[in-house]
Amino acid sequence: MFGREARDDVIRTSLPCPILILTQHCLPASFSIDIKCLMALTQYESGQIVFQVSVPQTQEAPYHARRPHSKSRTGCLACKKRRIKCDEARPGCQRCQKRAIPCSYAPDRNPDRGNALASATSVNQLSGTAFTLSLRDMEGMVLQALETDMKWSSSPLKWTRNARSLSVVAFQHFVNSSTEIVRHPSLRRVMKTDMIRVAYASPYLMYTILAVGILHLNRMSPEGGERSLVESYFWQQAIHRYQTALCSSVTRDNVDALLSTCILMGVMSLCPERFAPTDSWVLTNRPEEMNWLCLQSGLRCIISLAGPYVSGSIWASAFKDTHEEESQIYGNEVQRGRTGLDNELADLCEIDDFTTKETSPYYNPLRVLSALMKLEKSARNADQCTTWAGRLEPNFLALLRQRDPPALLILAHWMGLMCHLSQWKPWIESRIRSECIAICMYLETSTDPRVLRSLRFPADACGYRMLTS
């Protein structure tokens, strides 16, 4: 257990070469196609690249017994496979509806047409709620989004009736139940409407939504079996596709999907299926086990990369609302010295009347936490308190990796605060309470009486009985 190699990289991957993305064949990166005939890439179908080859015309045109007909080049995959005409109705054609089978389309190579389709879907079918659709239509739209992913197309889970049904159940549960945990109305509204529209055109966001939905369902009513297997598969594909997306530049076209996925991705690390205090990095001395905390700062990184695109994203209005609320909470706080800070913690962190966030890595985390501790315990304020972990800077995270006592105490106080808010944030019970207990277990052997005194609040909040009490 202690021989595992430390891995500090949370999200690190190399972009696969285009051949590996477009085909299922394991071709080397240097592999090239050299055909003297003129070729034009026309469409992508069933995991293969279909080429149209221009062949020199003969003197006599070949005889075709078939009568003239219009050929559908953008029909659904099922009709293409059967070589029959498709009416191209969205989200499902009439032939697939009559046969009661899922109807899905290959990725559209015309981005304008894809954006128009997504907009039409948003206006005509997704206004207000995503569940005005029938179950068959909903399943078709979810599977259509996943069809753009080669992994799903080749996965045996795709052909499992229960797995396909679970994708719809997970999707429904996310919109109807998981989003209700988010108490801020602006954020919740985006998650229920615009984010769903974006997911239909973004496989990694759709995988993340399905993973969060089924994770929430599994934690509420553990079942195991195929449902746990499907949860693992959805998370695996969400992470893989998200990593690949992060290797490319942030643009106006992908900023909504990247921001939405980042907001949801931290849920996985906060809600492990089984977690005990002895699994914490504090007691195991495995720094990679702290990566769950580093992930919470991901949104700040994406926003910094997105730059001017954020103002035009689906999250712009919600971010503005939350920023105004934060200004009311932190705007009047003193940016220098000990005023408003816990005296014991300020002493441990060696903060004096001239200390600022530039001169001490402890100052900003403690200052923000002190402001949160003064808020009334409520559902709305619970959302605000949750954001503290996403504000941590690399220098403070480095102290936590070293199990620095003052840094651990500040973190433990935030965890204790979240334990008091668990009635509005039930996910606290999955990890945060156990991590808080682990810090108490680690620090209770300290010989510094200031550490022991400062440890009383988090210990009482998480329910840990200290040896010295």
C-alpha positions in Angstrom: 0.0 0.0 0.0 2.8 2.4 0.8 4.9 1.3 -2.2 2.7 3.1 -4.7 4.4 5.8 -6.8 3.2 9.4 -6.1 1.4 10.9 -9.0 1.0 14.7 -8.8 -0.6 15.0 -12.2 -4.4 15.1 -11.9 -5.1 15.9 -15.6 -2.3 15.1 -17.9 -2.5 13.4 -21.3 -1.1 13.7 -24.8 -3.5 14.4 -27.7 -4.0 11.2 -29.7 -3.0 11.5 -33.3 -6.0 12.2 -35.7 -5.8 8.7 -37.1 -6.5 7.2 -33.7 -9.4 9.6 -33.1 -11.1 8.9 -36.4 -10.6 5.2 -36.7 -10.6 2.1 -34.5 -7.3 0.8 -35.9 -4.1 1.1 -34.0 -2.0 2.8 -36.6 1.3 4.4 -35.7 1.4 8.2 -35.5 3.8 8.3 -38.5 1.4 6.3 -40.7 0.3 8.1 -43.9 -2.1 7.2 -46.7 -0.6 7.7 -50.2 -3.0 7.1 -53.0 -2.4 8.5 -56.4 -6.1 8.8 -57.2 -7.9 12.0 -56.2 -9.7 11.4 -52.9 -12.1 13.5 -50.9 -13.2 12.8 -47.4 -17.0 12.7 -47.6 -18.4 11.3 -44.3 -17.7 9.3 -41.2 -19.8 6.2 -40.7 -19.7 3.2 -38.2 -16.2 4.1 -37.0 -14.6 4.1 -40.5 -13.5 6.8 -42.8 -15.4 6.7 -46.1 -13.6 8.1 -49.1 -15.0 9.1 -52.5 -12.5 8.2 -55.2 -12.6 10.1 -58.5 -12.1 7.5 -61.3 -11.5 8.5 -64.9 -14.7 8.2 -66.9 -14.9 5.6 -69.6 -16.3 6.3 -73.1 -19.7 4.8 -72.3 -21.5 5.5 -69.1 -22.3 2.3 -67.1 -25.8 1.0 -67.3 -27.8 1.2 -64.0 -30.9 -0.9 -63.8 -32.2 1.1 -60.7 -34.5 4.0 -61.4 -33.4 7.5 -60.7 -33.7 8.4 -57.0 -32.4 11.0 -54.6 -29.7 9.8 -52.3 -29.6 10.6 -48.6 -26.1 11.5 -47.4 -27.0 12.7 -44.0 -29.5 10.0 -42.8 -29.3 8.2 -39.5 -26.8 5.4 -38.9 -29.5 2.7 -38.7 -30.9 3.6 -42.2 -27.4 3.9 -43.6 -26.6 0.4 -42.3 -29.8 -1.0 -43.9 -29.1 1.0 -47.1 -32.6 2.5 -47.1 -33.8 6.1 -47.5 -34.0 8.1 -44.3 -36.3 11.1 -43.8 -33.6 12.6 -41.6 -36.1 13.7 -38.9 -34.6 14.8 -35.6 -34.2 13.5 -33.0 -35.5 10.2 -34.5 -36.5 9.3 -38.1 -39.9 7.6 -38.8 -38.4 4.3 -39.8 -36.5 4.0 -36.5 -39.6 5.0 -34.6 -41.7 2.3 -36.3 -39.0 -0.3 -35.5 -38.8 1.0 -31.9 -35.0 1.3 -32.1 -32.6 4.1 -31.1 -32.1 6.6 -33.9 -28.7 8.4 -34.0 -26.7 10.4 -36.5 -23.0 10.6 -37.4 -21.2 13.8 -36.3 -22.1 16.7 -38.7 -19.0 17.9 -40.6 -20.7 21.3 -41.2 -20.4 23.2 -37.9 -22.9 25.8 -38.9 -25.5 23.1 -39.5 -24.7 21.5 -36.1 -25.0 24.8 -34.3 -28.3 25.5 -36.0 -29.6 22.1 -35.0 -28.5 22.6 -31.4 -30.2 26.0 -31.4 -33.4 24.5 -32.8 -33.3 21.8 -30.3 -32.9 24.4 -27.5 -35.8 26.5 -28.7 -38.2 23.9 -29.7 -37.7 21.1 -27.2 -35.5 22.2 -24.3 -37.2 25.4 -23.2 -37.8 25.3 -19.4 -37.1 21.6 -19.0 -35.5 18.7 -20.9 -38.3 16.3 -20.0 -41.1 17.4 -22.2 -39.7 14.7 -24.5 -40.9 11.2 -24.6 -38.7 8.6 -23.1 -38.0 7.2 -26.6 -37.1 10.7 -27.9 -34.9 11.3 -24.9 -33.1 8.1 -25.2 -32.5 8.8 -28.9 -31.0 12.3 -28.2 -28.8 11.0 -25.4 -27.5 8.1 -27.5 -27.1 10.4 -30.5 -24.8 12.6 -28.4 -22.8 9.5 -27.4 -22.6 8.2 -30.9 -20.0 10.8 -31.7 -17.7 8.9 -29.3 -15.9 5.9 -30.8 -15.5 4.3 -27.3 -19.3 4.2 -26.8 -19.9 3.0 -30.4 -17.6 0.0 -29.8 -18.5 -0.7 -26.2 -20.5 -3.8 -25.3 -22.4 -1.6 -22.8 -24.0 0.1 -25.8 -25.9 -3.0 -26.8 -27.0 -3.9 -23.3 -30.6 -3.0 -22.8 -30.2 -2.1 -19.2 -27.2 0.0 -19.8 -29.0 2.0 -22.5 -32.0 2.4 -20.1 -29.6 3.5 -17.3 -28.3 6.3 -19.5 -31.7 7.8 -19.7 -32.4 7.2 -16.0 -29.1 8.9 -15.1 -29.9 11.8 -17.4 -33.4 12.2 -15.9 -32.0 11.9 -12.3 -29.4 14.6 -13.0 -31.9 17.2 -14.2 -34.7 16.3 -11.8 -32.7 15.6 -8.6 -28.9 16.3 -8.8 -29.3 19.9 -9.9 -31.6 20.5 -6.9 -28.7 20.3 -4.6 -27.4 23.5 -6.2 -29.3 26.2 -4.2 -28.2 29.2 -6.2 -31.1 29.8 -8.7 -28.9 31.2 -11.5 -26.5 28.3 -11.5 -29.3 25.8 -11.2 -31.2 27.3 -14.1 -28.2 27.1 -16.4 -27.7 23.4 -15.4 -31.3 22.5 -16.2 -31.5 24.3 -19.6 -28.5 25.7 -21.5 -26.0 23.1 -20.2 -28.3 20.3 -21.4 -28.5 21.8 -24.8 -24.7 22.1 -25.0 -24.3 18.5 -23.9 -26.2 17.2 -26.9 -23.3 18.4 -29.0 -20.5 17.6 -26.6 -19.8 13.9 -25.8 -17.5 14.6 -22.8 -20.1 16.9 -21.2 -22.8 14.3 -21.8 -20.7 11.6 -20.3 -20.1 13.8 -17.2 -23.8 14.6 -16.8 -24.6 10.9 -17.0 -21.8 10.0 -14.6 -22.9 12.6 -12.0 -26.6 11.5 -12.3 -25.9 7.9 -11.8 -23.3 8.6 -9.0 -25.9 10.6 -7.2 -28.4 7.8 -7.7 -26.0 5.1 -6.5 -25.0 7.0 -3.4 -28.7 7.6 -2.5 -29.6 4.0 -3.0 -26.6 1.7 -3.4 -27.3 -1.2 -5.7 -24.0 -2.4 -7.2 -24.0 -4.7 -10.2 -24.4 -3.3 -13.6 -25.3 0.2 -12.3 -21.9 0.5 -10.6 -20.2 -0.8 -13.8 -22.0 1.8 -15.9 -21.1 4.6 -13.5 -17.4 3.6 -13.7 -17.6 3.5 -17.5 -19.3 6.9 -17.7 -16.6 8.5 -15.5 -13.8 6.8 -17.4 -15.1 8.2 -20.7 -15.9 11.6 -19.3 -12.3 12.0 -18.0 -10.7 10.7 -21.1 -12.7 12.9 -23.4 -12.3 15.9 -21.1 -8.5 15.4 -21.0 -8.4 15.4 -24.8 -10.5 18.5 -25.0 -8.1 20.3 -22.6 -5.2 19.7 -25.0 -6.7 22.0 -27.5 -7.3 25.7 -27.3 -10.2 27.2 -25.5 -12.5 28.8 -28.1 -15.9 30.5 -28.4 -17.3 27.1 -29.6 -16.1 24.9 -26.8 -16.0 27.3 -23.8 -19.5 26.3 -22.6 -18.8 22.6 -22.7 -15.4 23.0 -20.9 -16.7 25.3 -18.2 -19.8 23.0 -17.6 -17.7 19.8 -17.5 -15.2 21.5 -15.1 -17.9 22.5 -12.7 -19.3 19.0 -12.6 -16.0 17.1 -12.6 -15.1 17.9 -9.0 -18.1 15.9 -7.9 -16.4 12.6 -8.6 -13.5 13.3 -6.2 -15.8 14.7 -3.5 -18.1 11.6 -3.5 -16.0 8.4 -3.5 -18.0 5.2 -3.1 -16.1 4.2 0.0 -13.8 6.4 2.0 -12.4 6.1 5.5 -10.2 8.5 7.5 -7.3 6.1 7.1 -7.5 6.6 3.3 -6.6 10.3 3.7 -3.3 11.6 2.4 -2.8 13.0 5.9 -2.4 9.6 7.4 -1.1 7.6 4.5 1.6 10.2 3.5 0.7 9.7 -0.1 0.5 13.3 -1.6 -1.4 12.1 -4.7 -4.4 11.3 -2.5 -4.8 15.0 -2.1 -5.5 15.5 -5.8 -9.3 15.7 -5.0 -8.6 19.1 -3.4 -6.4 20.4 -6.2 -9.3 19.6 -8.7 -11.5 22.1 -6.9 -9.3 24.9 -8.4 -9.9 23.7 -11.9 -12.7 26.2 -12.7 -10.4 29.2 -11.9 -7.8 27.8 -14.4 -10.4 27.3 -17.2 -11.8 30.8 -16.7 -8.3 32.2 -16.9 -7.7 30.3 -20.2 -11.1 31.2 -21.6 -10.4 35.0 -21.2 -12.9 37.1 -23.3 -15.1 34.1 -24.2 -16.5 33.8 -20.7 -18.6 37.0 -21.1 -20.4 35.4 -24.0 -20.9 31.9 -22.4 -24.0 30.4 -21.0 -22.5 30.9 -17.5 -21.9 34.7 -17.8 -25.0 35.8 -16.1 -24.7 33.3 -13.3 -21.1 34.1 -12.7 -22.0 37.8 -12.5 -24.7 37.1 -9.9 -22.3 35.0 -7.7 -19.6 37.7 -8.1 -21.9 40.4 -6.8 -22.8 38.2 -3.8 -19.1 37.6 -3.1 -18.4 41.3 -3.2 -21.0 41.9 -0.5 -19.3 39.2 1.7 -15.7 40.0 1.1 -15.8 43.6 -0.2 -15.6 45.3 3.2 -13.1 42.8 4.7 -9.7 44.2 5.7 -6.9 43.1 3.2 -4.1 43.5 5.8 -3.4 42.5 9.3 -5.2 40.4 12.0 -8.5 42.3 12.2 -11.4 39.8 12.0 -9.1 36.7 12.1 -9.1 33.9 14.7 -6.4 34.9 17.2 -5.1 31.4 17.8 -4.9 30.6 14.1 -3.3 34.0 13.3 -0.6 33.3 16.0 0.1 29.9 14.5 0.4 31.4 11.1 2.6 34.2 12.4 0.2 36.9 11.0 0.8 40.4 12.3 -0.8 43.8 11.7 1.2 44.2 8.4 0.7 40.8 6.9 -1.0 40.6 3.4 -1.7 37.7 1.0 1.5 38.6 -0.8 3.6 38.1 2.3 1.9 35.0 3.8 0.4 31.9 2.0 -1.9 31.5 5.0 -3.4 35.0 4.9 -6.0 34.8 2.1 -7.4 31.3 3.0 -7.8 32.4 6.6 -9.3 35.8 5.7 -11.9 34.3 3.4 -12.7 31.5 5.8 -13.1 34.0 8.7 -15.7 35.8 6.6 -17.6 32.6 5.8 -17.6 31.5 9.5 -19.7 34.7 10.3 -22.5 33.9 7.8 -25.8 32.6 8.9 -26.1 28.8 8.4 -28.5 28.5 5.4 -28.9 26.7 2.2 -27.9 29.7 0.1 -24.8 30.4 2.2 -23.9 26.7 2.0 -23.2 27.2 -1.7 -21.0 30.2 -0.9 -19.0 28.2 1.7 -18.4 25.4 -0.8 -16.4 27.7 -3.0 -13.6 28.2 -0.5 -11.7 25.1 -1.6 -11.7 26.4 -5.2 -9.9 29.6 -4.1 -6.8 27.8 -2.7 -3.5 28.9 -4.4 -0.7 26.6 -5.3 1.6 27.8 -2.4 -1.1 26.9 0.2 -1.7 23.5 -1.5 2.0 22.8 -1.3 1.9 23.4 2.5 -1.0 20.9 2.8 1.0 18.3 0.9 3.7 18.7 3.4 1.1 18.3 6.2 2.0 21.7 7.6 0.1 22.0 10.9 -1.2 25.6 10.5 -2.4 24.9 6.9 -4.0 21.6 8.1 -5.8 23.5 10.9 -7.2 26.1 8.4 -8.5 23.3 6.2 -9.9 21.5 9.1 -11.9 24.6 10.2 -13.4 24.8 6.7 -14.3 21.1 6.8 -15.8 21.6 10.2 -17.9 24.4 8.8 -19.1 22.2 6.0 -20.0 19.5 8.5 -22.4 22.0 10.1 -23.9 22.6 6.7 -24.3 18.9 5.7 -28.1 19.1 5.8 -27.9 21.2 2.6 -24.8 19.5 1.3 -25.2 15.8 1.9 -22.1 15.0 -0.2 -20.1 16.2 2.8 -20.6 12.7 4.3 -18.8 11.0 1.4 -15.4 12.5 2.0 -15.2 15.8 3.9 -16.1 14.5 7.3 -13.6 11.6 7.1 -10.9 13.9 5.9 -11.6 16.2 8.9 -11.4 13.2 11.2 -8.0 12.3 9.7 -6.6 15.8 10.3 -7.8 15.5 13.9 -6.2 12.1 14.3 -2.9 13.5 12.9 -2.7 16.7 14.9 -4.0 15.5 18.3 -0.5 14.2 19.2 0.9 17.7 18.8 2.7 19.1 21.8 1.8 22.6 20.9 -1.2 23.7 23.1 -2.3 26.2 20.5 -2.8 23.4 18.0 -4.8 21.4 20.4 -7.0 24.4 21.3 -7.6 25.2 17.6 -8.4 21.6 16.9 -11.5 21.6 19.2 -13.9 23.2 16.7 -13.3 20.9 13.8 -13.2 17.8 16.1 -16.6 18.7 17.6 -18.0 19.5 14.1 -17.0 16.2 12.5 -17.8 14.1 15.6 -14.3 13.0 16.5 -13.5 12.5 20.2 -10.0 13.7 20.9 -7.7 11.7 23.2 -6.9 14.8 25.1 -10.5 15.8 25.8 
